[in-house]
Amino acid sequence: MVPRRRFSRRFIAIAALIALFLLYNLFSLNSHPTGSQSYSNTQYDSSTGEPAPLCPPLPGIDDVLVVMKTGVTESREKVPIHFSTTLRCIPHYVIYSDFEEEIQGVKIHDALRTMDTSVTERVADFNLYNRLKVLGREGLEQDDFADEANSAIGKPNNPGWKLDKWKFLPMAQEALRYKPDAKWFVFMEADTYISWPTLLSWLARFDARKPQYLGTETQIAETIFAHGGSGFMLSNPALKLASEQYDTRRAELDEYTDLHWAGDCVLGKVLGDAGVDLHFSWPILQNSNLGELDEFTQELYREPWCFIAVAFHHLSSSDIENLWKFEQKRWHEKNKRILLHSDVFREWLYPAMSTQPTKLNWDNLADEEQLQAKTFDDCRDACTAQNKCVQFAFRDGVCFTGTRPRLGNPRKTGYSVSGWVMDRVRHMMDKNGLCPGPDYGN
């Protein structure tokens, strides 16, 4: 007979406490039904096993409401990753869609619930919304998920995209009701990543007691507005002014929205009418994913290199997770919290290029056509023969070169192979050097 081991009461009590602690943390990380959550600020260092804080210091975050916009055709695919990454350390957030539901225990609010029925029953844009109200998700059809390339007027044949423009004004008003004491409202989409320590260091430079409207400048006709996908920020007084405009001019603004195609432009017009001007924020807020970034451009009114990098757009769930892990790693290992565009290139883009200087099924977005090059080897030689050329791509039998390095993205159709002249890329990076400090653009 094998003798039974004896366990002291003290050992059993300690084991029970540890089990309760683990269950509590598992629950707190996966169940945030209101969006204003209690979160665990502890993780464990993989090398030492010692406790390490999960969330960096975020001064001012309690005064911020993060407002995420999504839609029923994308929410289950794009929203969940944020619960374990971008929203994990955010105490106050709310998610708006065109369909009320729960995702992983978090309530997704219907941004259009206060729309006048004279609009929802008359305007064809609401066909999808009305179908969902009756049938729920079972009312979704295959065509609702069909995507199309973005055009000069968006995606006019996509049902979810056509409905999206109607969310901006009621969403802004609902966000103000949700947390009326917030100093800042940060609006983002489900394929956007935001560096919170960097954002908060930027917002601290503005007076939130005054109307403030921060975003990447975009223009349609005479209206200048913040591009929605890049993320935009409104102070409490600015959001109140927009809400008052919507209250007093609802019928007029509903008609204007019906005739327009971009909801972020509609919101920008309302803010402009209220006397709130946009603070131009490029390259701080990007309408680009990481592969599209041109960190060496000198063609626009700012050179990105030393500017802070707050937001990126058009990201997959894996992109968002990788960026979050990247920021966690640089904070834990180097105590770096503020992210600059030079950091993005030096610590993310350059290593990705140098690890594999030639990539198959990849397009690095080189754009100067070289008609004399008929093969990939010719294309590479054409680049090395030009002193300023740092990258090349052979796409479907055509050679392209470029004088500024970009990482690019996978190419799923056709034939494409890309490469970089890494010693030249390294020279450009070293020539730009280290930044004396963050450039906030104000």
ZIHUSUL-V345035 format. One record per residue. N is the residue number from 1. PHI is phi in whole degrees, 0 to 359 (NA if undefined). BURIAL is I if it has 9 or more other C-alpha atoms within 8 Angstrom, else O. Layout:
BEGIN
N:PHI:BURIAL, N:PHI:BURIAL
END
This chain:
BEGIN
1:NA:O, 2:274:O, 3:294:O, 4:284:O, 5:283:O, 6:260:O, 7:246:O, 8:288:O, 9:299:O, 10:297:O, 11:297:O, 12:297:I, 13:297:O, 14:296:O, 15:299:O, 16:295:O, 17:297:O, 18:297:O, 19:298:O, 20:297:O, 21:298:O, 22:294:O, 23:296:O, 24:297:O, 25:293:I, 26:299:O, 27:293:O, 28:293:I, 29:275:I, 30:239:I, 31:223:I, 32:231:I, 33:294:O, 34:254:O, 35:95:I, 36:256:I, 37:243:I, 38:261:O, 39:233:I, 40:281:O, 41:254:O, 42:230:I, 43:226:O, 44:236:I, 45:294:I, 46:294:O, 47:273:O, 48:250:O, 49:77:O, 50:278:O, 51:299:O, 52:223:O, 53:297:I, 54:280:I, 55:253:O, 56:291:O, 57:302:O, 58:232:I, 59:298:O, 60:95:O, 61:293:I, 62:293:I, 63:265:I, 64:244:I, 65:250:I, 66:270:I, 67:242:I, 68:258:I, 69:251:I, 70:214:I, 71:214:I, 72:298:I, 73:281:O, 74:234:I, 75:298:I, 76:290:I, 77:275:O, 78:257:I, 79:283:I, 80:305:I, 81:300:I, 82:291:I, 83:294:I, 84:257:I, 85:228:I, 86:297:I, 87:262:I, 88:295:I, 89:251:I, 90:259:I, 91:287:I, 92:228:I, 93:213:I, 94:214:I, 95:241:I, 96:244:I, 97:217:I, 98:257:I, 99:208:I, 100:277:I, 101:197:O, 102:238:O, 103:234:I, 104:52:O, 105:82:I, 106:259:I, 107:286:I, 108:255:I, 109:270:I, 110:278:I, 111:290:I, 112:257:I, 113:295:O, 114:263:O, 115:295:O, 116:295:O, 117:296:O, 118:294:O, 119:271:I, 120:295:I, 121:271:I, 122:259:O, 123:273:I, 124:296:O, 125:303:O, 126:267:I, 127:301:O, 128:297:I, 129:300:I, 130:294:I, 131:295:I, 132:294:I, 133:298:O, 134:272:O, 135:253:O, 136:68:I, 137:298:O, 138:294:O, 139:277:I, 140:291:I, 141:245:O, 142:302:O, 143:296:O, 144:294:I, 145:263:O, 146:291:O, 147:255:O, 148:212:O, 149:294:O, 150:293:O, 151:241:O, 152:296:O, 153:237:O, 154:78:I, 155:234:I, 156:293:O, 157:257:O, 158:261:I, 159:302:I, 160:293:I, 161:293:I, 162:295:I, 163:285:I, 164:300:I, 165:298:I, 166:281:I, 167:280:I, 168:299:I, 169:292:I, 170:295:I, 171:297:I, 172:299:I, 173:293:I, 174:295:I, 175:297:I, 176:295:I, 177:291:O, 178:295:O, 179:219:O, 180:294:O, 181:265:O, 182:294:I, 183:278:I, 184:228:I, 185:241:I, 186:253:I, 187:261:I, 188:216:I, 189:250:I, 190:286:I, 191:249:I, 192:244:I, 193:244:I, 194:236:I, 195:274:I, 196:295:O, 197:301:I, 198:292:I, 199:299:I, 200:294:I, 201:294:I, 202:285:I, 203:299:O, 204:297:O, 205:272:O, 206:247:O, 207:271:O, 208:289:I, 209:280:O, 210:250:O, 211:296:I, 212:231:I, 213:221:I, 214:246:I, 215:182:I, 216:283:I, 217:295:I, 218:221:O, 219:222:I, 220:233:O, 221:55:O, 222:261:O, 223:266:I, 224:257:I, 225:212:I, 226:274:I, 227:294:I, 228:295:I, 229:293:I, 230:283:I, 231:88:I, 232:213:I, 233:233:I, 234:235:I, 235:285:I, 236:304:I, 237:298:I, 238:293:I, 239:292:I, 240:298:I, 241:297:I, 242:295:I, 243:296:I, 244:296:O, 245:300:I, 246:293:I, 247:297:O, 248:274:O, 249:233:O, 250:301:I, 251:299:O, 252:296:O, 253:287:I, 254:295:I, 255:294:O, 256:297:I, 257:297:I, 258:300:O, 259:274:O, 260:260:O, 261:232:I, 262:231:I, 263:291:I, 264:293:I, 265:290:I, 266:300:I, 267:298:I, 268:298:I, 269:296:I, 270:298:I, 271:295:I, 272:298:I, 273:298:O, 274:274:I, 275:87:O, 276:258:I, 277:275:O, 278:281:I, 279:272:I, 280:298:O, 281:232:I, 282:285:I, 283:265:I, 284:297:I, 285:250:I, 286:252:I, 287:265:I, 288:226:I, 289:276:I, 290:297:I, 291:292:I, 292:271:I, 293:297:I, 294:244:O, 295:282:I, 296:249:I, 297:298:I, 298:235:O, 299:270:O, 300:249:O, 301:282:O, 302:224:O, 303:260:I, 304:296:I, 305:317:I, 306:261:I, 307:283:I, 308:295:I, 309:244:I, 310:264:I, 311:218:I, 312:228:I, 313:232:I, 314:58:I, 315:253:I, 316:279:O, 317:299:I, 318:291:O, 319:300:O, 320:296:I, 321:297:I, 322:293:O, 323:295:I, 324:296:I, 325:295:O, 326:300:O, 327:290:I, 328:300:I, 329:295:I, 330:289:I, 331:286:I, 332:293:O, 333:271:O, 334:234:O, 335:55:O, 336:262:O, 337:248:I, 338:274:I, 339:254:I, 340:254:I, 341:297:I, 342:296:I, 343:295:I, 344:301:I, 345:289:I, 346:292:I, 347:257:O, 348:237:I, 349:289:I, 350:299:I, 351:301:I, 352:294:I, 353:289:I, 354:288:O, 355:296:O, 356:218:O, 357:296:I, 358:231:O, 359:233:I, 360:275:O, 361:57:I, 362:220:I, 363:235:I, 364:270:I, 365:69:I, 366:303:I, 367:227:O, 368:259:O, 369:291:O, 370:239:I, 371:292:O, 372:284:O, 373:272:I, 374:253:I, 375:226:I, 376:298:I, 377:298:O, 378:299:I, 379:295:I, 380:298:I, 381:293:O, 382:297:I, 383:290:I, 384:294:I, 385:283:O, 386:257:O, 387:302:O, 388:264:O, 389:285:I, 390:238:I, 391:208:I, 392:211:I, 393:213:I, 394:250:I, 395:246:I, 396:50:O, 397:85:O, 398:239:I, 399:265:I, 400:227:I, 401:233:I, 402:207:I, 403:258:O, 404:229:I, 405:284:I, 406:229:I, 407:289:I, 408:82:I, 409:216:I, 410:300:O, 411:246:I, 412:269:O, 413:234:O, 414:72:O, 415:249:I, 416:208:I, 417:226:I, 418:234:I, 419:205:I, 420:228:I, 421:265:I, 422:292:I, 423:294:O, 424:287:O, 425:298:I, 426:299:O, 427:297:O, 428:298:O, 429:296:I, 430:293:O, 431:295:O, 432:291:O, 433:72:O, 434:272:O, 435:272:O, 436:294:O, 437:177:O, 438:292:I, 439:261:O, 440:265:O, 441:73:O, 442:212:O
END
